[in-house]
Amino acid sequence: MNTMTRRDFLRASGVSATLALVACTAAPPEPAASTEAEPTAARVEIEFMNWWGSHREELMNEVIANFHEMNSSVQVNNLVQPWDGRAERAATAVASNNPPALIMTQRVETYQFAHENLILPIDDYVQASGIDPDALFYTGEINNQRWQGQLYSFPLPTGGGNTGQYFYNKTVLSNAGLDPEMPITTWQELTTAAQAITQKDDIGVTVMGASLGGGPVGFGQWLYTNAGQFVSDDARTIEFHEDAGVQTLEWMVNFTNEINGGIDNTNEFLAGTSDTSADHPYYNEMLGFLFTGVWQFGHLQATDPDMWEDTSTWGVGQMPYNGNNPDAGHAGVAGLSGSWGYVIPSSTPQDQADAAYQYLEFFGTHEAGGCLFLFNQGRPSPVAQCNENPSYYDSNPYWDVVLKSLSSDVSVAVTPVQTRINDVVATVVEEAYFGVASPVDALAKGAEESQRILDEFWAG
Amino acid sequence: MLVPIQEFLHRHRTKWVGFAFILPWIVAALWFDLIPFVVNLLLSFTDYSVSTSIPNWTGTKNFNEIFTLDPLFSKSLGNTVYYLALSVPVRLVVALAIAILLNLRIMALGAFRTIFYVPSVVPLVAVSIIFFGMFNARYGIFNQVLILLDLPPVRWLTRPEWVKPAMVIMSTWGFGAQMVIFLAGLQGIPAELYEAAEMDGGNYWQKLFRITVPMLTPVIFFNLIIGIIGGFQVFASAYVLLGPGGGALNAGLFYVIHIYNNAFSYFRLGYAAALSVVLFLIILFFTIVMVRTSDRWVYYGDT
């Protein structure tokens, strides 16, 4: 489970690519010629503003070095930014007269900027380079980067994989008398397991089975495992307040109150920690189930290497669904929030915009680019072919679960006003948790406000 | 032609020299205060977003939305007023009490003054992170004290009813700047007033409430206004401690955080400008009321 060198990775990639070519007559095209070396061209220097900090910075530098090896006419400077004030930094950078040529943005931001004509569509570049994004990427992933029919970025990493799988701590399960080799598959099994695991004292929870989370993503992930839908496919009608939504929120509230002693108990237990800090309960045998995204593979590897190496202490399963709902099944939510892309601001000088696209194409599609970058974090790529690399199965012991999870992901339709809607949902879910309103009333109120925002957007 | 100009300049020489001295301030005030203020006012009547294109004039639409549709306007304003009503008096009393203690003739006075002032120069983000730990229900020092006193622990940051008291406690930490101003005011009180009171048999408390406090009312007034203006603008500490949503049930969603969210999360800069115009008017109202009522309780001497 160690990180691979570029040579190892490319060797394995070569084998898998050959197999894929044999197996599939309509294999994706090779990376565009535009990324190949052009020693005679004048060297263009571009700034790549991104938030791939921590252990990812070194990996990104490796990817940039790979790009420089293949393309001597473009110099990419890796500008890793602090997370604080991220959206503000991205917005001011995009709107400035002298922006970085390539800026990492979340899906909703990309839509916001595209809606304001602040970023360039890349369709012309894509057409000129001859690649076919729809053949290269998972459909949901590439569509997450399209707004009003135009493509603004390549996705990286996957927007899916945010919520489709969960991590569990086998030691915690064993301590509670549960079978660590039998991952739970339904809400009902999760409830039983969490009841067995959770322990409390006078101050609060000391060992927790699971936190179901809150906010739009917390609610959204459970909504889709109950065959519900956040919004209609055309992104015009709010649907999260319908029966499946009410049932979902009622279950979340009851679970949290009855097992964890309330949302304040739950939040207090997790306060001040994150899944990148060594004091997180999951790494310390105090949390049974962790509902998070595929980035957790990289975080686990970096934060607790001993645990990562010992698969008898942790496992991965697909998101549990409502076993009482015959329509429900494993599901994940893609693109409701997050879902990163890389955009070129409209005010970027032409030569820099061209260079930015060259790097974007390399990073987004090339094996020595984004594929390697994600592989070394143990997480999947939005490029389907990259995930067929057999080395993944050696490097990530739960790779089969990851692929199943990706296939169950649902791309949620969003608009540039999704951030506002997400904040409305976060508020009403909290109101239900704190008992200020019943789940049905809270969701009805949230739906009314969200629909007003949505209607105003489409009317404008 | 030059002669009349030279004569004019010479005749008003004192005035021009004065203007020259304050010119840098005037230029800075125009550039950094007045122009942004006017631009903000104009933007509040538009749908301006991050776009570089010219925004559309929307009249009073933003203001209508603030007062009729935005549930977080009243919520954030209520939170801010609640916070103000607690934090400003608490901070004033603590700053005044410490300043009075530091005005005594005791050993190592300079060291004590430095120690009490140091928290004011610690970056707010660092203070917020420290307090985050101190407010932890299980390990935080506040709950450890409560447990020692046989009182139930409090969920400072995860129960909506405790979020604002926690913010008030944290804001008291930065009393140093007000303390220094109080100290300067205390040292400006003529000693003969105290001597006269002592000759008349006045005790400590009588001197405090009959001489010190009345003589300090201009300083109290100044600190009060500064405290209220600062309190309305509370942002960084709450943002670091509670996040952009203001914690449980938006209990710590203060007004400026609401402005910030609209500007930089939703990119509704025109709407955020309208919210800041409303904030300006609220602060202006409070300041005018304070100034108008100050002659009833602020003592500026027998002038």
Contacts between the chains, C-beta under 8 A, distances in Angstrom:
chain1	res1	chain2	res2	distance
A	85	B	264	7.7
A	87	B	264	5.5
A	87	B	265	5.7
A	88	B	264	4.0
A	91	B	50	4.9
A	91	B	264	6.1
A	91	B	267	6.0
A	92	B	50	7.9
A	94	B	50	6.7
A	95	B	50	4.5
A	95	B	51	7.3
A	95	B	52	6.1
A	112	B	49	7.7
A	112	B	50	7.5
A	112	B	267	5.5
A	113	B	50	7.3
A	116	B	49	5.7
A	116	B	50	6.0
A	116	B	51	3.8
A	116	B	53	7.6
A	116	B	267	7.8
A	117	B	51	6.8
A	117	B	53	7.2
A	118	B	50	6.4
A	118	B	51	6.1
A	118	B	52	7.2
A	202	B	153	7.9
A	203	B	137	5.9
A	203	B	138	5.1
A	203	B	143	7.7
A	203	B	153	5.5
A	204	B	137	5.9
A	204	B	138	6.4
A	204	B	155	8.0
A	263	B	158	7.7
A	263	B	248	7.7
A	264	B	155	4.9
A	264	B	158	4.1
A	264	B	159	5.0
A	264	B	248	6.8
A	265	B	155	8.0
A	265	B	158	8.0
A	267	B	158	4.4
A	267	B	248	7.4
A	268	B	136	7.8
A	268	B	137	4.7
A	268	B	138	7.5
A	268	B	155	5.5
A	268	B	157	8.0
A	268	B	158	4.8
A	271	B	132	7.8
A	271	B	136	6.4
A	271	B	137	7.8
A	271	B	157	6.6
A	271	B	158	6.7
A	272	B	132	6.0
A	272	B	133	6.8
A	272	B	136	6.5
A	347	B	52	7.5
A	417	B	266	7.4
A	419	B	265	5.3
A	419	B	266	5.7
A	420	B	266	5.2
A	423	B	245	6.9
A	423	B	261	7.3
A	423	B	265	7.6
A	426	B	245	6.1
A	427	B	245	7.6
A	427	B	249	7.7
A	427	B	250	6.3
A	430	B	248	6.7
A	430	B	249	5.5
A	430	B	250	7.9
A	431	B	249	6.8
A	434	B	160	6.7
A	434	B	248	6.9
A	434	B	249	5.7
A	436	B	249	6.7
A	449	B	71	7.4
A	452	B	69	7.5
A	460	B	47	7.9
